[in-house]
Amino acid sequence: MIFRKKKDRFSELLLQISNNLLEAGKFFDDFQINEETMKDFSARVKEYETAGDHFVHEMIKELNRAFITPIEREDILALTMSMDDVLDGFEESSALLEMYNITSPTPHMDDFVKMLRKCVTEINRAIELLSENQLIKIRKHAIQIKAIETNCDELLRTAIKELFALEKDPIKIIQYKEIYETLEEIADNCQSVANTLETIIMKNA
């Protein structure tokens, strides 16, 4: 059945989720963190996460009352939840930065965030194509997401290796390592979105 040309409620909600995720990724990348702005930064990211939870709740309500869905309801739910996991990762990262008072992110943290912004941009475009029933075109975006995730894996190894080689403060080692791993986990969740998109292509193209 797949999504019709006229937007149905499911495609509208998926777009709202992906648009909110994209805005969160842009905000996370663009925001200039310092001691004065840290609390505002964390609070704003939390607002995106709260909005995402609302969209997820609406999607679950729609799935529960719908007799027929444009694609399998399990795939809609998996896509919804995997995008929400990405957003939760941004919120968790911002909370860690505030909790550990990291007001000067390292270059590796900046690199992670820039790559994650690229990931959510690819996700957003893929969801737009899904709503337009252009399934085959989604594949290139899924492939790109996976390529970025591989780069994030490599960045994590580099960041942790340098951290243990150069940092002498054991507390900072613990804090920075946790933040690096949390940021890389966001990339893993982006890959889960890509995997779900490829499953949808396989079943419906």
Beta strands, then each sheet from edge to edge (+ up, - down):
end
